[in-house]
Amino acid sequence: MTISENPPLPAPLPRWRRLLPRIAIALAASVAILLLALGAFPVGLARGLVEKRLSSALHTHVAVGSITRDSVFSYAPVVSVRDVRIAQPTWVGAGDFVRVGSASLRVPVFGLLFGTFRPDRVALDGARIVLVRDAKGRANWKPEGSKPATGDSTGPSLSDLTVTNTQIELRDAKRGLIVAGPLTVDAARGLRFSGKGSFLDTPATLDLTGGRITGIDPAAPYPFAASIISPALHMTAKGVMDGVLDTRHFKADIAARAPTLKNIDRIIEAGLFGTQAVAITAAVRHEGRDWYVDRIGGSIGRSRFTGVATVRKIDIRTAIDARIHATQLDFDDLADAKGQAASQQRRAAIGPRVLPPTRINLSKLWKTDGTIRFSVDRVLSKGGTVFRSLSGTLSLDHKLLTVSNVVATLANGRMTGAVRVDHRTGRPKLAVDLRLAGLTLEELIGKPDLVGGQVRGHIVLRGQGDTVREALSHSSGKAAIVATEGHVKRIVADVLGQNLSGAVAHAIEGPSQQVPLRCLVANFRADRGVLVPHPLGIDTGNSVGRGAGRIVLDGERIDVTLSGTSKSRALLRIADPIKLGGTLSAPTVSIAGTGSTAKPTAGSLLKVFGRSLGQALGIAKTPPDIPIPPPATFGCASAVAEALR
């Protein structure tokens, strides 16, 4: 048997393996051709494409005279563009947004390949740029439909910038700012812009300066300074950006003076309000869309304050977290001359009011949330105030405003509790829950020789309206105040008990004598702005009194009658009860129809004698008011507990 010495032939290779080298060579050749094409791309052929893309993005007409490159082959060519014209958007009107004589840009080709256009060297000559924003905030430099930039950033890339023969004009109706002037950037002086014009119809200058942008590290700290000088605002800022012209990331020290805080808000656009003259300094940081106020302090009118704050942007909403401390605060400083004039006009038209006209409509704050912790060491008021200090926490969440942990120190006591405004649906709904403690009648009434005692209170009211005054004028709930462990001038107790003979005798024999005040309970139930006693009672050492009537918060009108009885035998009773009238800001007291009197004396009481004697003898010409039948005693303990519940 013969065995073959030739080995078997190997199996033939699959077709794809035979083609693999050819495919690799073809791919390598394609990549090489692409790289060569990128490095030698004739940019002039892209002029029409550039015009079309820019016109579509900016929603206006764009024309480019020519586009050339400086070398036949380069992956970072210098592209020169000449005779560029970008028309203003239709809503602005006729004219050009941008005109450029010539511009050269060094463009990394591979950046374009991955969708980024970030030239690192730019030279601009013979340009005119007109920036326009209307009163509603529509700006020609923000294409319609564009979304706000996010907090992410790839960092600055510009290492060289030269700008010559260039003019910038800004017409910002929302800020009330119109300025125009030259912009230069060179290796010797860096960035310089000096514009002149107006701010809120007053002469103004706007100056911007920055470091040189020639052969620099684009990610290195970049110094800058800015100022606007005008009778309406004097504001300066000096700081450092994280990179060259990185306006989204910087820190700065700011100083500002203005006739009103609203003028500063025209520049920073934080939604601030009109005030008295303001002077502030602050240290701020800007990170993407967020602001950090590391320090702020200054004055508004005669108010003095310091604080810190964080303002963050979350989608379209603004979240604020702040702490404000005022060594002294005058609430009148929180209104400008126009607001104070309007307040004076209202006061002249309707008279003085106790309920404040503070606006609680939150419709303009629908995008704002946050928490502000505040404290005031000393509360000031030109007309005087019982408030001494104030603190609390203000929280706002989707038009639900809560002021919690309120502590208001009064002249000799304090007020605590919470206030809430709910404007999530319908009209603003105000809810007040406040307690009073530590007060005295001496300080509250201002007549320590007549009456004294410890005062407590509980106010729970709810109502709807655009202001505190309007909401409380239609509110329901309760308003109670009680006084215990005090004293009453004996003659006052006699008048309360309608004991005319005792009042006359004590006015002559012992005008300074006092009797105990067991309690004073003024527990009013509120229904649609009308307060009704439930009950109104007074118990003194020698008399007991009860009250009826009402207080109408819409107009703050008082119509209350007090009728009492003496605990001892009265030889002659006062014919008519005591009447409380007038308004909360100017109450009146009438005894037996003799008119207002602040302090009963022997003389004033004798005027009552004739009418009361005539009534006792049945010869009075006019019948007396029917008094409220008072009880012989008043349940102080239960009435006080119910009022403070």
C-alpha positions as CSV (number, residue, x, y, z in Angstrom):
1,M,0.0,0.0,0.0
2,T,1.4,3.3,-1.1
3,I,0.9,6.5,1.0
4,S,1.0,9.9,-0.8
5,E,3.6,12.3,0.5
6,N,1.8,15.5,-0.7
7,P,-0.2,17.3,2.1
8,P,-3.8,18.4,1.5
9,L,-4.4,21.9,0.0
10,P,-5.8,24.6,2.5
11,A,-9.4,25.7,2.2
12,P,-9.9,28.9,0.1
13,L,-10.3,32.2,2.2
14,P,-13.8,33.7,2.5
15,R,-14.5,36.5,0.0
16,W,-14.8,39.2,2.7
17,R,-11.4,38.4,4.1
18,R,-9.9,38.7,0.6
19,L,-11.6,42.1,0.2
20,L,-10.7,43.5,3.7
21,P,-7.2,44.9,2.7
22,R,-8.8,46.6,-0.3
23,I,-11.6,48.1,1.9
24,A,-9.0,49.3,4.5
25,I,-6.9,50.9,1.7
26,A,-10.1,52.6,0.3
27,L,-11.1,53.9,3.7
28,A,-7.6,55.2,4.3
29,A,-7.6,56.9,0.9
30,S,-11.1,58.4,1.6
31,V,-10.0,59.8,5.0
32,A,-6.8,61.2,3.4
33,I,-8.8,62.8,0.6
34,L,-11.2,64.2,3.2
35,L,-8.4,65.6,5.3
36,L,-6.8,67.1,2.2
37,A,-10.2,68.6,1.2
38,L,-10.7,70.1,4.7
39,G,-7.2,71.5,4.7
40,A,-7.6,73.0,1.3
41,F,-11.3,73.8,1.2
42,P,-12.1,76.7,-1.1
43,V,-14.0,78.8,1.4
44,G,-15.1,81.3,-1.2
45,L,-17.5,78.7,-2.5
46,A,-19.3,78.8,0.9
47,R,-20.4,82.4,0.7
48,G,-23.9,81.6,-0.5
49,L,-24.3,78.9,2.2
50,V,-23.1,81.3,4.9
51,E,-25.5,84.0,3.8
52,K,-28.4,81.5,3.7
53,R,-27.6,79.9,7.1
54,L,-27.1,83.3,8.9
55,S,-30.2,84.8,7.3
56,S,-32.2,81.8,8.6
57,A,-30.7,81.9,12.1
58,L,-31.1,85.7,12.5
59,H,-34.5,86.0,10.8
60,T,-33.2,88.9,8.6
61,H,-31.3,89.5,5.4
62,V,-27.5,88.8,5.5
63,A,-25.1,89.7,2.7
64,V,-21.4,88.9,2.4
65,G,-19.2,90.6,-0.1
66,S,-16.4,87.9,-0.2
67,I,-14.8,85.1,1.7
68,T,-11.1,84.2,1.2
69,R,-8.4,82.2,3.1
70,D,-4.8,83.1,3.6
71,S,-3.2,79.8,2.5
72,V,-3.8,77.0,0.1
73,F,-3.6,74.3,2.7
74,S,-4.1,74.6,6.5
75,Y,-6.2,73.0,9.2
76,A,-6.4,76.4,11.0
77,P,-6.7,78.8,8.1
78,V,-7.3,82.5,8.6
79,V,-10.5,83.3,6.8
80,S,-11.1,86.9,5.7
81,V,-14.7,88.2,5.3
82,R,-15.4,91.6,3.6
83,D,-18.3,93.9,3.2
84,V,-20.7,92.1,5.6
85,R,-24.2,93.5,6.1
86,I,-26.8,92.2,8.5
87,A,-30.1,94.0,8.2
88,Q,-32.1,94.9,11.3
89,P,-35.0,92.6,12.0
90,T,-38.4,93.7,10.6
91,W,-39.7,94.8,14.1
92,V,-36.8,97.2,14.5
93,G,-37.3,99.0,11.2
94,A,-35.0,100.1,8.4
95,G,-31.2,100.2,8.8
96,D,-28.4,97.7,9.5
97,F,-27.8,95.7,12.6
98,V,-24.2,95.0,11.7
99,R,-21.9,96.4,9.0
100,V,-18.3,95.2,8.8
101,G,-15.7,96.5,6.4
102,S,-13.3,93.5,7.0
103,A,-12.9,90.7,9.5
104,S,-10.3,87.9,9.7
105,L,-10.8,84.8,11.8
106,R,-8.5,81.9,12.4
107,V,-10.9,78.9,12.3
108,P,-9.9,75.4,13.5
109,V,-11.3,73.2,10.8
110,F,-11.8,70.1,13.1
111,G,-13.9,72.3,15.4
112,L,-16.2,73.0,12.4
113,L,-16.2,69.3,11.6
114,F,-17.7,68.6,15.1
115,G,-20.3,71.4,15.0
116,T,-18.5,74.2,16.8
117,F,-17.5,77.6,15.4
118,R,-14.9,78.9,17.8
119,P,-12.2,81.1,16.2
120,D,-9.2,81.7,18.4
121,R,-7.9,84.8,16.6
122,V,-10.2,87.7,15.4
123,A,-9.3,91.0,13.8
124,L,-12.2,93.5,13.1
125,D,-11.9,96.7,11.2
126,G,-14.4,99.3,10.0
127,A,-17.5,97.9,11.8
128,R,-20.7,99.5,13.0
129,I,-23.0,97.6,15.3
130,V,-26.5,98.9,16.4
131,L,-27.9,97.0,19.3
132,V,-31.7,97.5,19.8
133,R,-34.1,96.3,22.5
134,D,-37.7,97.4,22.9
135,A,-39.6,98.1,26.1
136,K,-41.0,94.5,26.2
137,G,-37.4,93.0,26.2
138,R,-37.3,91.9,22.6
139,A,-33.6,92.3,21.4
140,N,-32.1,92.1,17.9
141,W,-29.1,90.3,19.3
142,K,-31.3,87.4,20.5
143,P,-33.0,85.7,17.6
144,E,-36.7,85.1,18.0
145,G,-37.4,81.7,19.4
146,S,-33.9,81.2,20.9
147,K,-33.7,79.5,24.3
148,P,-31.8,80.9,27.3
149,A,-28.3,79.6,27.5
150,T,-27.7,76.8,30.1
151,G,-25.2,77.0,32.9
152,D,-22.8,74.7,30.9
153,S,-19.9,76.2,29.1
154,T,-16.9,74.9,27.1
155,G,-14.8,77.8,28.2
156,P,-13.3,80.7,26.3
157,S,-11.2,80.1,23.2
158,L,-10.2,83.6,22.0
159,S,-6.4,84.3,22.4
160,D,-6.1,87.2,20.1
161,L,-8.5,90.1,19.3
162,T,-8.0,93.3,17.5
163,V,-10.8,95.9,16.9
164,T,-10.2,99.1,15.0
165,N,-12.4,101.9,13.5
166,T,-15.5,100.4,15.1
167,Q,-18.6,102.1,16.5
168,I,-21.1,100.6,18.9
169,E,-24.6,102.0,19.4
170,L,-27.0,100.8,22.0
171,R,-30.7,101.7,22.1
172,D,-32.2,99.8,25.0
173,A,-35.8,101.0,25.7
174,K,-36.3,98.5,28.5
175,R,-33.4,100.0,30.4
176,G,-34.0,103.5,29.2
177,L,-30.4,103.6,28.0
178,I,-29.2,105.1,24.7
179,V,-25.4,105.4,24.2
180,A,-23.0,105.3,21.3
181,G,-19.2,105.5,21.0
182,P,-16.0,103.8,19.7
183,L,-14.8,100.4,20.6
184,T,-11.1,99.5,20.3
185,V,-9.1,96.5,21.3
186,D,-5.3,96.5,20.8
187,A,-2.1,95.1,22.3
188,A,-1.2,98.4,24.0
189,R,-4.3,99.5,25.9
190,G,-6.6,96.4,25.8
191,L,-10.3,96.8,25.5
192,R,-11.8,100.3,25.6
193,F,-15.4,101.5,25.0
194,S,-16.6,105.0,25.8
195,G,-20.2,105.8,25.0
196,K,-22.2,108.9,25.5
197,G,-26.0,109.4,25.4
198,S,-28.8,109.3,28.0
199,F,-30.2,107.2,30.8
200,L,-33.8,107.7,31.8
201,D,-33.7,111.0,29.8
202,T,-30.7,112.4,31.7
203,P,-27.2,112.8,30.2
204,A,-25.1,109.6,30.6
205,T,-21.7,108.1,29.9
206,L,-21.0,104.4,29.7
207,D,-17.4,103.2,29.9
208,L,-16.0,99.7,29.6
209,T,-12.4,98.6,29.9
210,G,-10.6,95.2,29.9
211,G,-7.2,93.7,29.6
212,R,-5.3,93.2,26.4
213,I,-6.2,90.2,24.2
214,T,-3.0,89.5,22.4
215,G,-1.2,86.2,22.7
216,I,-3.0,85.4,26.0
217,D,-4.2,82.1,27.6
218,P,-8.0,82.4,26.9
219,A,-8.8,80.5,30.1
220,A,-6.7,82.8,32.3
221,P,-8.5,85.4,34.6
222,Y,-9.5,88.5,32.6
223,P,-9.8,91.8,34.4
224,F,-12.5,94.3,33.5
225,A,-14.2,97.5,34.8
226,A,-17.5,99.2,33.9
227,S,-19.2,102.4,34.9
228,I,-22.4,104.3,34.1
229,I,-22.4,107.9,35.2
230,S,-25.7,109.9,35.1
231,P,-27.8,112.1,37.4
232,A,-30.2,109.1,37.5
233,L,-27.5,106.5,38.4
234,H,-23.8,106.4,39.4
235,M,-22.7,102.8,39.2
236,T,-19.3,101.2,38.9
237,A,-18.1,97.6,38.7
238,K,-14.6,96.2,38.9
239,G,-13.8,92.5,38.7
240,V,-12.3,89.5,37.0
241,M,-13.9,87.1,34.4
242,D,-12.9,83.4,34.5
243,G,-11.7,83.7,30.9
244,V,-11.4,86.3,28.2
245,L,-14.7,88.0,27.6
246,D,-16.5,85.3,29.6
247,T,-19.4,87.4,30.7
248,R,-21.2,84.3,32.1
249,H,-18.6,83.6,34.7
250,F,-17.1,86.5,36.7
251,K,-16.8,88.1,40.1
252,A,-16.9,91.9,40.8
253,D,-17.2,94.6,43.4
254,I,-20.1,97.0,42.7
255,A,-20.9,100.4,44.0
256,A,-24.1,102.3,43.1
257,R,-26.0,105.5,44.0
258,A,-29.4,106.5,42.7
259,P,-32.4,108.6,43.5
260,T,-34.4,105.3,43.7
261,L,-33.7,101.5,43.8
262,K,-35.7,101.2,40.6
263,N,-33.1,103.0,38.6
264,I,-30.5,100.4,39.6
265,D,-33.0,97.7,38.7
266,R,-33.1,99.2,35.2
267,I,-29.5,97.9,34.8
268,I,-29.5,94.7,36.7
269,E,-33.1,93.7,35.9
270,A,-33.9,91.9,39.2
271,G,-37.5,93.1,39.6
272,L,-36.8,95.7,42.3
273,F,-39.2,98.5,43.3
274,G,-39.1,102.3,43.7
275,T,-37.6,103.6,47.0
276,Q,-36.0,106.7,48.5
277,A,-32.4,107.6,47.5
278,V,-30.1,104.5,47.7
279,A,-26.4,104.0,48.1
280,I,-25.1,100.4,48.1
281,T,-21.9,98.4,47.8
282,A,-21.8,94.7,46.9
283,A,-19.5,91.8,46.1
284,V,-21.1,89.5,43.5
285,R,-20.4,86.4,41.5
286,H,-22.0,85.3,38.2
287,E,-21.9,81.6,37.4
288,G,-23.8,80.7,34.2
289,R,-27.3,81.9,34.8
290,D,-26.9,82.1,38.6
291,W,-25.9,85.1,40.8
292,Y,-24.3,85.0,44.2
293,V,-24.3,88.2,46.3
294,D,-21.5,87.4,48.8
295,R,-21.9,90.8,50.5
296,I,-24.2,93.7,50.2
297,G,-24.8,96.8,52.4
298,G,-25.8,100.4,52.2
299,S,-28.7,102.7,52.8
300,I,-32.1,103.5,51.4
301,G,-33.2,106.9,52.7
302,R,-32.4,106.7,56.4
303,S,-32.6,102.9,56.5
304,R,-29.4,100.9,56.9
305,F,-28.9,97.3,55.9
306,T,-26.5,94.4,55.1
307,G,-27.1,91.0,53.6
308,V,-26.2,88.1,51.4
309,A,-28.2,86.4,48.6
310,T,-28.2,83.7,46.0
311,V,-30.3,84.0,42.8
312,R,-30.6,80.9,40.8
313,K,-32.3,80.3,37.4
314,I,-34.1,77.0,37.1
315,D,-35.7,76.7,33.6
316,I,-37.8,79.9,33.4
317,R,-38.1,80.3,37.2
318,T,-36.0,82.4,39.6
319,A,-35.1,81.0,43.1
320,I,-33.9,83.4,45.7
321,D,-32.2,82.6,49.0
322,A,-31.3,85.7,51.1
323,R,-30.6,87.0,54.6
324,I,-31.2,90.7,55.2
325,H,-30.3,92.6,58.4
326,A,-31.3,96.2,59.0
327,T,-29.9,98.2,61.9
328,Q,-32.8,100.6,61.2
329,L,-35.7,100.6,58.8
330,D,-38.2,103.2,57.9
331,F,-41.0,101.7,55.8
332,D,-41.6,105.0,54.2
333,D,-38.2,104.6,52.5
334,L,-39.6,101.7,50.5
335,A,-41.6,104.0,48.3
336,D,-40.2,106.6,45.9
337,A,-41.4,110.2,45.5
338,K,-44.1,109.1,43.0
339,G,-45.4,106.4,45.3
340,Q,-45.4,108.7,48.4
341,A,-47.3,111.3,46.4
342,A,-49.9,108.8,45.4
343,S,-50.2,107.7,49.0
344,Q,-50.6,111.3,50.1
345,Q,-53.3,111.8,47.5
346,R,-55.2,108.7,48.8
347,R,-54.8,110.0,52.4
348,A,-56.2,113.4,51.4
349,A,-59.1,111.8,49.6
350,I,-60.1,109.2,52.3
351,G,-58.4,110.5,55.4
352,P,-55.9,108.8,57.6
353,R,-56.1,105.0,57.9
354,V,-54.7,102.4,60.3
355,L,-54.9,99.5,57.8
356,P,-51.9,99.7,55.5
357,P,-52.4,99.9,51.7
358,T,-49.5,97.5,51.1
359,R,-49.9,95.7,47.8
360,I,-50.2,91.9,48.0
361,N,-51.0,91.1,44.3
362,L,-48.3,88.6,43.3
363,S,-49.1,88.4,39.6
364,K,-45.7,89.9,38.6
365,L,-43.9,87.3,40.7
366,W,-45.3,84.2,39.0
367,K,-41.8,83.1,38.0
368,T,-40.1,83.8,41.4
369,D,-39.7,81.5,44.4
370,G,-37.4,81.7,47.4
371,T,-36.8,82.4,51.0
372,I,-35.7,85.7,52.6
373,R,-34.8,85.8,56.3
374,F,-35.0,89.3,57.7
375,S,-34.4,91.2,60.9
376,V,-34.7,94.8,61.8
377,D,-33.1,96.2,65.0
378,R,-35.0,99.4,65.0
379,V,-38.2,100.5,63.2
380,L,-38.5,104.1,62.3
381,S,-41.4,106.3,61.3
382,K,-41.8,110.0,60.8
383,G,-45.2,110.0,62.4
384,G,-44.1,107.7,65.3
385,T,-44.7,104.0,65.7
386,V,-45.3,101.5,68.5
387,F,-43.0,99.0,66.7
388,R,-39.4,98.8,67.9
389,S,-37.9,95.8,66.0
390,L,-39.1,93.2,63.5
391,S,-37.9,89.8,62.3
392,G,-39.3,86.8,60.4
393,T,-38.9,84.5,57.4
394,L,-40.5,85.3,54.0
395,S,-41.1,82.3,51.7
396,L,-42.5,82.5,48.1
397,D,-43.5,79.3,46.2
398,H,-45.6,79.6,43.0
399,K,-47.4,82.8,44.2
400,L,-48.0,81.4,47.7
401,L,-46.3,83.9,50.1
402,T,-45.8,83.1,53.7
403,V,-44.2,85.3,56.4
404,S,-43.6,83.0,59.3
405,N,-41.9,83.3,62.7
406,V,-42.9,86.9,62.8
407,V,-41.6,88.7,66.0
408,A,-42.4,92.4,66.2
409,T,-41.2,94.0,69.4
410,L,-43.5,96.8,70.5
411,A,-43.0,99.7,72.9
412,N,-43.6,97.4,75.9
413,G,-44.6,94.1,74.4
414,R,-44.4,92.1,71.2
415,M,-46.5,90.6,68.4
416,T,-45.9,87.1,67.0
417,G,-47.4,84.9,64.4
418,A,-47.7,84.4,60.7
419,V,-49.1,86.1,57.6
420,R,-50.0,84.3,54.3
421,V,-50.9,85.5,50.8
422,D,-52.3,82.9,48.4
423,H,-52.5,84.1,44.8
424,R,-52.3,80.8,43.1
425,T,-55.9,81.2,41.8
426,G,-58.3,84.1,41.7
427,R,-57.7,87.2,43.7
428,P,-55.1,87.4,46.4
429,K,-56.3,85.8,49.6
430,L,-54.8,87.2,52.8
431,A,-54.6,85.2,56.1
432,V,-53.4,86.8,59.3
433,D,-52.8,84.9,62.6
434,L,-51.1,87.2,65.1
435,R,-50.8,87.3,68.9
436,L,-50.1,90.2,71.2
437,A,-48.3,89.9,74.6
438,G,-46.5,92.0,77.1
439,L,-48.3,95.3,76.3
440,T,-49.8,97.7,78.8
441,L,-52.8,99.9,78.6
442,E,-50.7,102.8,79.8
443,E,-48.6,102.7,76.6
444,L,-51.4,101.6,74.3
445,I,-53.8,104.4,75.3
446,G,-51.2,107.0,76.3
447,K,-53.1,108.0,79.5
448,P,-51.4,106.2,82.4
449,D,-53.2,108.3,85.0
450,L,-56.6,107.0,83.7
451,V,-56.1,103.3,83.2
452,G,-53.4,100.6,83.3
453,G,-53.0,96.9,83.0
454,Q,-51.4,94.0,81.1
455,V,-52.7,93.6,77.5
456,R,-52.8,90.4,75.4
457,G,-54.5,89.8,72.1
458,H,-55.2,87.4,69.2
459,I,-56.1,88.4,65.6
460,V,-57.2,85.8,63.1
461,L,-58.6,87.3,59.9
462,R,-59.0,86.2,56.3
463,G,-60.0,88.2,53.3
464,Q,-59.4,88.8,49.6
465,G,-58.0,91.9,47.8
466,D,-55.1,93.4,46.0
467,T,-53.9,95.2,49.2
468,V,-53.8,94.5,52.9
469,R,-56.4,97.2,53.4
470,E,-58.8,95.9,50.8
471,A,-58.4,92.3,52.0
472,L,-59.0,93.2,55.7
473,S,-61.9,95.5,54.8
474,H,-63.8,92.3,53.6
475,S,-62.3,89.8,56.0
476,S,-63.9,87.3,58.4
477,G,-62.5,85.9,61.6
478,K,-61.8,87.4,65.0
479,A,-59.9,90.3,66.6
480,A,-59.6,90.2,70.3
481,I,-57.7,92.1,73.0
482,V,-57.8,91.7,76.7
483,A,-56.4,93.5,79.7
484,T,-56.0,92.2,83.2
485,E,-54.4,92.9,86.5
486,G,-54.6,96.7,86.2
487,H,-56.2,99.8,87.6
488,V,-58.8,102.4,86.6
489,K,-59.2,105.9,87.9
490,R,-62.2,105.8,90.2
491,I,-64.0,108.6,88.4
492,V,-63.7,106.7,85.1
493,A,-65.2,103.6,86.8
494,D,-68.1,105.7,88.1
495,V,-68.8,107.0,84.5
496,L,-68.6,103.4,83.2
497,G,-71.1,102.3,85.8
498,Q,-73.2,105.3,85.0
499,N,-73.1,106.4,88.6
500,L,-73.3,110.2,88.2
501,S,-73.6,110.9,91.9
502,G,-70.5,108.9,92.7
503,A,-68.6,110.4,89.7
504,V,-69.3,113.9,90.9
505,A,-68.4,113.2,94.5
506,H,-65.2,111.5,93.6
507,A,-64.2,114.2,91.1
508,I,-64.5,116.7,94.0
509,E,-63.2,114.7,96.9
510,G,-60.7,112.2,95.4
511,P,-59.9,112.9,91.7
512,S,-56.8,110.8,91.8
513,Q,-58.3,107.7,93.5
514,Q,-58.0,104.4,91.7
515,V,-59.9,101.1,91.7
516,P,-58.8,97.6,90.5
517,L,-59.3,96.6,86.8
518,R,-60.3,93.0,87.0
519,C,-60.5,92.7,83.2
520,L,-61.2,94.4,79.9
521,V,-62.3,92.0,77.1
522,A,-62.9,93.2,73.6
523,N,-63.6,90.1,71.6
524,F,-64.8,91.0,68.2
525,R,-66.2,88.5,65.6
526,A,-65.5,89.6,62.0
527,D,-67.9,88.9,59.1
528,R,-67.1,90.4,55.7
529,G,-65.3,93.3,57.2
530,V,-67.7,94.1,60.1
531,L,-66.5,93.5,63.7
532,V,-69.2,92.8,66.3
533,P,-68.5,92.5,70.0
534,H,-68.7,88.9,71.2
535,P,-68.5,90.1,74.0
536,L,-67.2,93.5,74.9
537,G,-67.0,93.7,78.7
538,I,-65.3,95.6,81.5
539,D,-65.2,94.7,85.2
540,T,-63.7,97.2,87.6
541,G,-63.6,97.5,91.4
542,N,-66.9,99.4,91.5
543,S,-68.6,98.9,88.1
544,V,-69.4,96.5,85.3
545,G,-69.9,97.5,81.7
546,R,-71.0,95.8,78.5
547,G,-70.7,97.0,74.9
548,A,-72.6,96.6,71.6
549,G,-72.4,98.0,68.2
550,R,-69.9,97.4,65.4
551,I,-66.6,98.5,63.7
552,V,-66.7,98.6,59.9
553,L,-63.2,98.0,58.5
554,D,-64.1,99.4,55.1
555,G,-63.6,103.0,56.2
556,E,-62.5,102.0,59.7
557,R,-65.7,103.5,61.3
558,I,-66.5,102.9,64.9
559,D,-70.0,102.7,66.3
560,V,-70.0,101.2,69.8
561,T,-72.0,101.8,72.9
562,L,-70.9,101.0,76.4
563,S,-73.5,100.7,79.2
564,G,-72.7,99.9,82.8
565,T,-73.9,99.5,86.3
566,S,-72.4,100.4,89.6
567,K,-71.6,97.7,92.1
568,S,-72.7,100.2,94.8
569,R,-75.9,102.1,95.1
570,A,-76.1,105.0,92.7
571,L,-78.3,108.0,93.9
572,L,-78.3,109.4,90.4
573,R,-77.6,107.5,87.2
574,I,-76.2,109.0,84.0
575,A,-79.1,109.1,81.6
576,D,-77.2,107.9,78.5
577,P,-74.5,105.3,77.9
578,I,-70.9,106.0,76.7
579,K,-70.6,106.1,72.9
580,L,-67.4,105.3,71.0
581,G,-67.3,106.8,67.5
582,G,-65.0,108.3,64.9
583,T,-62.5,106.1,63.2
584,L,-59.7,103.7,64.2
585,S,-57.2,106.5,63.5
586,A,-59.2,109.2,65.3
587,P,-61.7,107.6,67.8
588,T,-64.1,109.8,69.8
589,V,-65.8,109.2,73.2
590,S,-69.1,110.8,74.1
591,I,-70.7,110.7,77.5
592,A,-74.4,111.5,77.8
593,G,-74.4,113.3,74.5
594,T,-71.9,116.0,75.6
595,G,-69.5,115.3,72.8
596,S,-66.0,113.9,72.7
597,T,-64.0,114.0,75.9
598,A,-60.6,112.4,76.7
599,K,-60.7,112.8,80.4
600,P,-63.8,113.2,82.6
601,T,-63.6,116.1,85.1
602,A,-65.9,117.7,87.6
603,G,-66.8,120.4,85.1
604,S,-67.6,117.9,82.3
605,L,-69.6,115.7,84.6
606,L,-71.8,118.7,85.8
607,K,-72.8,119.2,82.2
608,V,-74.4,115.8,82.3
609,F,-76.1,116.5,85.6
610,G,-79.0,118.5,84.2
611,R,-80.0,116.0,81.6
612,S,-79.7,113.0,84.0
613,L,-81.6,114.9,86.8
614,G,-84.3,115.8,84.3
615,Q,-84.6,112.2,83.2
616,A,-84.8,111.0,86.8
617,L,-87.6,113.5,87.5
618,G,-89.3,112.6,84.3
619,I,-89.0,116.1,82.8
620,A,-86.3,115.5,80.1
621,K,-87.2,117.1,76.8
622,T,-85.7,114.1,74.8
623,P,-85.7,110.5,75.8
624,P,-82.3,108.9,76.5
625,D,-80.8,106.1,74.4
626,I,-81.9,102.8,75.7
627,P,-79.0,101.4,77.6
628,I,-77.8,97.8,77.3
629,P,-78.9,95.9,80.4
630,P,-75.5,95.1,82.1
631,P,-75.1,92.1,84.4
632,A,-74.0,92.7,88.0
633,T,-70.8,90.7,87.4
634,F,-68.7,89.7,84.4
635,G,-67.0,86.3,84.0
636,C,-63.5,87.5,83.4
637,A,-61.7,84.1,83.4
638,S,-63.9,82.4,80.8
639,A,-64.1,85.6,78.6
640,V,-60.4,86.1,78.6
641,A,-59.7,82.4,77.8
642,E,-62.3,82.5,74.9
643,A,-60.9,85.7,73.5
644,L,-57.3,84.4,73.4
645,R,-58.2,80.9,72.0
